[in-house]
Amino acid sequence: MHYALLMHYKLWEKSTLTVSADMLFRRNRRLARERWGFAINRESSEMLRCFSRDFSFSVSSGDLLLLDKGWYVTHAGLIRLARRSRCQGILVQPVREFCDPKQSRWAFKATVYKSRTCKGFVGYGDADPSNVSFLVHGAEMRVAETRAVNRALRKAYGIGICSVEEIGFLGGRSDSAGDPRRLPQPANGSGSGTYGGGTVRDRLCQLIRRHQLDANLVKIYATDFCGVKTLRDATREQVEKFVAHLADWAEKDRNALLCQLKSYLGQKEGAA
């Protein structure tokens, strides 16, 4: 009698969880289609089904983002997953031999403990001005810490996709990047258009990494080129012209560009 009741309860519990997962997937798919439009194809939809079933990720809560037709989990989504799974704790420590505060270069080690007896899942994260968005310059330490925690959580809970915070400059892209029907909007909401547009920022960061340029010097040069006090004051058109100018100069004569950037070293030290 008791065995039959137990089996009935387990079957009911399993069916309830299945229905809940299906409902979550349908809601996620509907919201994803509203947000990213035609970018949600059969492949991305099937992946979304897996994330809904295995991790209970929610699109409406911001647990997942679609960038360049690929799914990325967010820091908020990972933290919520850890809370649902009753994670026992996360230990974060700086890796001092890889930290250089003067250069805004930081590295952290995070250890996730899923249970009281867990030996820990370790993840590392680093950040410096060359691999973060200009919008978070000055906050490299916090970015590095977040990346370390994200990587450790992904390892602990078996999440194969990358977190959006780990991919550097793409992390700040707007949702409109995945939907060709919507144009990128200014970061401050104004109609004039500013540097906040994801595409321009991404191109600039790619140039810095490809040609191994000093990000801080490029930022100073950009403000000088645009004739503004801070880069946030520049219009989108001004920054687009600067990016095109920088790309052309880097391809034709990188050494001359480096000399130009070095002329701003005094201003960099003064700003520091």
Contacts in CASP RR format, 6 or more apart in sequence:
PFRMAT RR
TARGET T0000
AUTHOR 0000-0000-0000
METHOD contacts of the structure
MODEL  1
MHYALLMHYKLWEKSTLTVSADMLFRRNRRLARERWGFAINRESSEMLRC
FSRDFSFSVSSGDLLLLDKGWYVTHAGLIRLARRSRCQGILVQPVREFCD
PKQSRWAFKATVYKSRTCKGFVGYGDADPSNVSFLVHGAEMRVAETRAVN
RALRKAYGIGICSVEEIGFLGGRSDSAGDPRRLPQPANGSGSGTYGGGTV
RDRLCQLIRRHQLDANLVKIYATDFCGVKTLRDATREQVEKFVAHLADWA
EKDRNALLCQLKSYLGQKEGAA
21 52 0 8 1.000
21 53 0 8 1.000
21 56 0 8 1.000
24 52 0 8 1.000
24 56 0 8 1.000
24 58 0 8 1.000
25 48 0 8 1.000
25 49 0 8 1.000
25 52 0 8 1.000
25 53 0 8 1.000
27 58 0 8 1.000
27 59 0 8 1.000
27 60 0 8 1.000
28 48 0 8 1.000
28 51 0 8 1.000
28 52 0 8 1.000
28 57 0 8 1.000
28 58 0 8 1.000
28 59 0 8 1.000
28 60 0 8 1.000
28 64 0 8 1.000
29 40 0 8 1.000
29 45 0 8 1.000
29 48 0 8 1.000
29 49 0 8 1.000
31 59 0 8 1.000
31 60 0 8 1.000
32 40 0 8 1.000
32 44 0 8 1.000
32 45 0 8 1.000
32 48 0 8 1.000
32 59 0 8 1.000
32 66 0 8 1.000
33 40 0 8 1.000
35 59 0 8 1.000
35 66 0 8 1.000
35 175 0 8 1.000
35 179 0 8 1.000
36 66 0 8 1.000
36 175 0 8 1.000
36 178 0 8 1.000
36 179 0 8 1.000
37 178 0 8 1.000
37 179 0 8 1.000
37 181 0 8 1.000
38 179 0 8 1.000
38 180 0 8 1.000
38 181 0 8 1.000
39 66 0 8 1.000
39 69 0 8 1.000
39 178 0 8 1.000
39 179 0 8 1.000
40 48 0 8 1.000
40 66 0 8 1.000
41 69 0 8 1.000
44 66 0 8 1.000
44 69 0 8 1.000
44 70 0 8 1.000
44 71 0 8 1.000
47 71 0 8 1.000
48 59 0 8 1.000
48 64 0 8 1.000
48 71 0 8 1.000
51 57 0 8 1.000
51 64 0 8 1.000
51 71 0 8 1.000
51 73 0 8 1.000
51 161 0 8 1.000
55 81 0 8 1.000
55 157 0 8 1.000
55 159 0 8 1.000
56 81 0 8 1.000
56 84 0 8 1.000
57 63 0 8 1.000
57 64 0 8 1.000
57 73 0 8 1.000
57 77 0 8 1.000
57 81 0 8 1.000
58 64 0 8 1.000
61 76 0 8 1.000
61 77 0 8 1.000
61 80 0 8 1.000
62 74 0 8 1.000
62 76 0 8 1.000
62 77 0 8 1.000
63 73 0 8 1.000
63 74 0 8 1.000
63 76 0 8 1.000
63 77 0 8 1.000
63 80 0 8 1.000
63 81 0 8 1.000
64 71 0 8 1.000
64 72 0 8 1.000
64 73 0 8 1.000
64 74 0 8 1.000
64 77 0 8 1.000
65 71 0 8 1.000
65 72 0 8 1.000
65 74 0 8 1.000
65 164 0 8 1.000
65 175 0 8 1.000
66 72 0 8 1.000
66 178 0 8 1.000
67 164 0 8 1.000
67 167 0 8 1.000
67 170 0 8 1.000
67 171 0 8 1.000
67 173 0 8 1.000
67 177 0 8 1.000
67 178 0 8 1.000
68 170 0 8 1.000
68 177 0 8 1.000
68 178 0 8 1.000
69 178 0 8 1.000
70 161 0 8 1.000
71 161 0 8 1.000
72 161 0 8 1.000
72 162 0 8 1.000
72 163 0 8 1.000
72 164 0 8 1.000
72 167 0 8 1.000
73 150 0 8 1.000
73 154 0 8 1.000
73 159 0 8 1.000
73 161 0 8 1.000
73 162 0 8 1.000
73 163 0 8 1.000
73 164 0 8 1.000
74 163 0 8 1.000
74 164 0 8 1.000
74 165 0 8 1.000
75 146 0 8 1.000
75 149 0 8 1.000
75 150 0 8 1.000
75 163 0 8 1.000
75 164 0 8 1.000
75 165 0 8 1.000
78 149 0 8 1.000
78 150 0 8 1.000
78 153 0 8 1.000
78 154 0 8 1.000
78 157 0 8 1.000
78 159 0 8 1.000
78 163 0 8 1.000
79 153 0 8 1.000
81 153 0 8 1.000
81 157 0 8 1.000
82 90 0 8 1.000
82 112 0 8 1.000
82 153 0 8 1.000
82 156 0 8 1.000
82 157 0 8 1.000
85 114 0 8 1.000
85 157 0 8 1.000
87 112 0 8 1.000
87 113 0 8 1.000
87 114 0 8 1.000
87 156 0 8 1.000
88 113 0 8 1.000
88 114 0 8 1.000
88 115 0 8 1.000
88 116 0 8 1.000
88 118 0 8 1.000
89 112 0 8 1.000
89 113 0 8 1.000
90 110 0 8 1.000
90 111 0 8 1.000
90 112 0 8 1.000
90 113 0 8 1.000
90 149 0 8 1.000
90 152 0 8 1.000
90 153 0 8 1.000
91 110 0 8 1.000
91 111 0 8 1.000
91 113 0 8 1.000
92 108 0 8 1.000
92 109 0 8 1.000
92 110 0 8 1.000
92 111 0 8 1.000
92 145 0 8 1.000
92 148 0 8 1.000
92 149 0 8 1.000
93 108 0 8 1.000
93 109 0 8 1.000
93 110 0 8 1.000
94 106 0 8 1.000
94 107 0 8 1.000
94 108 0 8 1.000
94 109 0 8 1.000
95 107 0 8 1.000
95 108 0 8 1.000
95 109 0 8 1.000
95 124 0 8 1.000
98 105 0 8 1.000
98 106 0 8 1.000
98 107 0 8 1.000
98 126 0 8 1.000
99 105 0 8 1.000
99 106 0 8 1.000
99 107 0 8 1.000
102 272 0 8 1.000
103 128 0 8 1.000
103 129 0 8 1.000
104 128 0 8 1.000
104 129 0 8 1.000
104 137 0 8 1.000
104 138 0 8 1.000
104 140 0 8 1.000
104 141 0 8 1.000
105 126 0 8 1.000
105 127 0 8 1.000
105 128 0 8 1.000
105 140 0 8 1.000
106 126 0 8 1.000
106 127 0 8 1.000
106 128 0 8 1.000
106 140 0 8 1.000
106 141 0 8 1.000
106 143 0 8 1.000
106 144 0 8 1.000
106 145 0 8 1.000
107 124 0 8 1.000
107 125 0 8 1.000
107 126 0 8 1.000
107 144 0 8 1.000
107 148 0 8 1.000
108 124 0 8 1.000
108 125 0 8 1.000
108 126 0 8 1.000
108 144 0 8 1.000
108 145 0 8 1.000
108 147 0 8 1.000
108 148 0 8 1.000
109 122 0 8 1.000
109 123 0 8 1.000
109 124 0 8 1.000
109 125 0 8 1.000
109 148 0 8 1.000
110 122 0 8 1.000
110 123 0 8 1.000
110 124 0 8 1.000
110 125 0 8 1.000
110 145 0 8 1.000
110 148 0 8 1.000
110 149 0 8 1.000
110 151 0 8 1.000
110 152 0 8 1.000
110 153 0 8 1.000
111 120 0 8 1.000
111 121 0 8 1.000
111 122 0 8 1.000
111 123 0 8 1.000
111 152 0 8 1.000
112 118 0 8 1.000
112 120 0 8 1.000
112 121 0 8 1.000
112 149 0 8 1.000
112 152 0 8 1.000
112 153 0 8 1.000
112 155 0 8 1.000
112 156 0 8 1.000
113 120 0 8 1.000
114 120 0 8 1.000
114 121 0 8 1.000
114 156 0 8 1.000
114 157 0 8 1.000
120 156 0 8 1.000
121 152 0 8 1.000
121 153 0 8 1.000
121 155 0 8 1.000
121 156 0 8 1.000
122 152 0 8 1.000
122 155 0 8 1.000
123 148 0 8 1.000
123 151 0 8 1.000
123 152 0 8 1.000
123 155 0 8 1.000
124 148 0 8 1.000
124 151 0 8 1.000
125 144 0 8 1.000
125 145 0 8 1.000
125 147 0 8 1.000
125 148 0 8 1.000
125 151 0 8 1.000
125 166 0 8 1.000
126 144 0 8 1.000
126 147 0 8 1.000
127 140 0 8 1.000
127 141 0 8 1.000
127 143 0 8 1.000
127 144 0 8 1.000
127 147 0 8 1.000
127 168 0 8 1.000
128 140 0 8 1.000
129 137 0 8 1.000
129 140 0 8 1.000
129 215 0 8 1.000
129 216 0 8 1.000
130 205 0 8 1.000
130 208 0 8 1.000
130 209 0 8 1.000
130 215 0 8 1.000
131 168 0 8 1.000
131 169 0 8 1.000
131 205 0 8 1.000
131 209 0 8 1.000
132 139 0 8 1.000
132 140 0 8 1.000
132 143 0 8 1.000
132 168 0 8 1.000
132 169 0 8 1.000
133 168 0 8 1.000
133 169 0 8 1.000
133 171 0 8 1.000
133 172 0 8 1.000
133 201 0 8 1.000
133 205 0 8 1.000
134 195 0 8 1.000
134 201 0 8 1.000
134 204 0 8 1.000
134 205 0 8 1.000
134 215 0 8 1.000
134 219 0 8 1.000
134 231 0 8 1.000
135 172 0 8 1.000
135 187 0 8 1.000
135 196 0 8 1.000
135 201 0 8 1.000
136 143 0 8 1.000
137 215 0 8 1.000
137 216 0 8 1.000
137 219 0 8 1.000
143 165 0 8 1.000
143 168 0 8 1.000
146 165 0 8 1.000
147 163 0 8 1.000
147 165 0 8 1.000
147 166 0 8 1.000
150 163 0 8 1.000
150 165 0 8 1.000
150 166 0 8 1.000
151 163 0 8 1.000
151 166 0 8 1.000
153 159 0 8 1.000
154 160 0 8 1.000
154 161 0 8 1.000
154 162 0 8 1.000
154 163 0 8 1.000
164 170 0 8 1.000
164 171 0 8 1.000
164 172 0 8 1.000
165 171 0 8 1.000
168 205 0 8 1.000
169 201 0 8 1.000
169 202 0 8 1.000
169 205 0 8 1.000
169 206 0 8 1.000
170 202 0 8 1.000
172 198 0 8 1.000
172 201 0 8 1.000
173 198 0 8 1.000
173 202 0 8 1.000
174 184 0 8 1.000
174 185 0 8 1.000
174 197 0 8 1.000
174 198 0 8 1.000
176 182 0 8 1.000
176 183 0 8 1.000
176 184 0 8 1.000
176 185 0 8 1.000
177 184 0 8 1.000
177 198 0 8 1.000
177 199 0 8 1.000
184 197 0 8 1.000
184 198 0 8 1.000
184 199 0 8 1.000
185 197 0 8 1.000
186 192 0 8 1.000
186 193 0 8 1.000
186 194 0 8 1.000
186 196 0 8 1.000
186 197 0 8 1.000
186 236 0 8 1.000
187 194 0 8 1.000
187 195 0 8 1.000
187 196 0 8 1.000
187 197 0 8 1.000
188 194 0 8 1.000
188 196 0 8 1.000
192 235 0 8 1.000
192 236 0 8 1.000
193 235 0 8 1.000
193 236 0 8 1.000
193 237 0 8 1.000
194 232 0 8 1.000
194 234 0 8 1.000
194 235 0 8 1.000
194 236 0 8 1.000
195 201 0 8 1.000
195 231 0 8 1.000
195 232 0 8 1.000
195 234 0 8 1.000
195 235 0 8 1.000
195 236 0 8 1.000
195 239 0 8 1.000
196 236 0 8 1.000
197 236 0 8 1.000
200 236 0 8 1.000
200 239 0 8 1.000
200 240 0 8 1.000
200 243 0 8 1.000
203 243 0 8 1.000
203 247 0 8 1.000
204 218 0 8 1.000
204 222 0 8 1.000
204 239 0 8 1.000
204 243 0 8 1.000
204 246 0 8 1.000
207 213 0 8 1.000
207 243 0 8 1.000
207 246 0 8 1.000
207 247 0 8 1.000
207 250 0 8 1.000
208 215 0 8 1.000
208 218 0 8 1.000
210 250 0 8 1.000
211 250 0 8 1.000
211 254 0 8 1.000
211 257 0 8 1.000
213 250 0 8 1.000
213 257 0 8 1.000
213 258 0 8 1.000
213 261 0 8 1.000
214 261 0 8 1.000
214 268 0 8 1.000
216 268 0 8 1.000
216 271 0 8 1.000
217 261 0 8 1.000
217 262 0 8 1.000
217 264 0 8 1.000
217 265 0 8 1.000
217 268 0 8 1.000
218 246 0 8 1.000
218 261 0 8 1.000
219 231 0 8 1.000
220 264 0 8 1.000
220 267 0 8 1.000
220 268 0 8 1.000
220 271 0 8 1.000
221 246 0 8 1.000
221 260 0 8 1.000
221 261 0 8 1.000
221 264 0 8 1.000
222 231 0 8 1.000
222 234 0 8 1.000
222 239 0 8 1.000
222 242 0 8 1.000
222 246 0 8 1.000
223 229 0 8 1.000
223 230 0 8 1.000
223 231 0 8 1.000
223 234 0 8 1.000
224 264 0 8 1.000
225 238 0 8 1.000
225 241 0 8 1.000
225 242 0 8 1.000
225 245 0 8 1.000
226 233 0 8 1.000
226 234 0 8 1.000
226 235 0 8 1.000
226 238 0 8 1.000
226 239 0 8 1.000
226 242 0 8 1.000
227 234 0 8 1.000
227 238 0 8 1.000
228 234 0 8 1.000
228 238 0 8 1.000
231 239 0 8 1.000
234 242 0 8 1.000
246 257 0 8 1.000
249 256 0 8 1.000
249 257 0 8 1.000
249 260 0 8 1.000
250 257 0 8 1.000
END
